[in-house]
Amino acid sequence: MLTIGKIGGTGGGQWRSPEYYTEQVARGAEDYYAGHGEAPGTWTGQGAAGLGLAGEVGDGELEAVFDRRHPSSRDQLGRVPGPGSVRGIDLQMAVPKSVSTLWALADEYDWPEIAGKVWEATHGAAGAAFDYLERHACTSRAGAGGKVALQGEGFVAAVFPHRFSREGDPQVHVHVLVANMTTAAGRRVSSRHGARSMPATCSTRSSPPAICSRPSCGSG
């Protein structure tokens, strides 16, 4: 199932900061395999590739991108986000609770093949959903009042795989954090259109309704 939340802004509930996700990362292999913390994020999306972002998300890089600064050069990428602005979205892809339970039991009883297949299938489904959204929901606007619709040239995004919920229960899911910017019509970087409305857009037009729902923050 795909749920969508907002990154940035003010208030609680679905609103989170980029730092929330980087703070969940384990500080070493010992922590990770002991169930303390999660795997580091990795860059994804055609927009990220266009900025030269690849591989593991380094310290401070995610926060820089969501401030619209290049993580390496620190060049400003478009307009500086204002206070309370939506800096991006969190695409959370999660399997049913029964599948997470199967993964946890397989891991506990030393059935690595089963645990691996659950993990592989989860990541495969998340990748397919992300690719679909990048093709069909990456848009921007230009002109007076934003009346000119532009097709974006790809998401600037980072993938964070999680094994557990915030409560520590087994819950296999993937967060794909998409920054509110894209390249469009020769402009190096512009804000994506629909960062505030994508949950409604996604559920009605851009994604198969069977895998899309309104914003939710029940997972870690």
Secondary structure, DSSP 8 states (H G I E B T S, - for coil): -EEEEEEESSSSTT-B-HHHHHTTB-SSHHHHHTTSSB---EEESHHHHHTT--SB--TTHHHHHHTTB-TTT--B-SS---TT-EEEEEEEEE--HHHHHHHHHHHHTT-HHHHHHHHHHHHHHHHHHHHHHHHHS-EEEESGGG-EEEE-----EEEEEEEE-TTS-EEEEEEEEEES-EEETTEEEE-BTTTTTHHHHIIIIIS-GGGB-S------
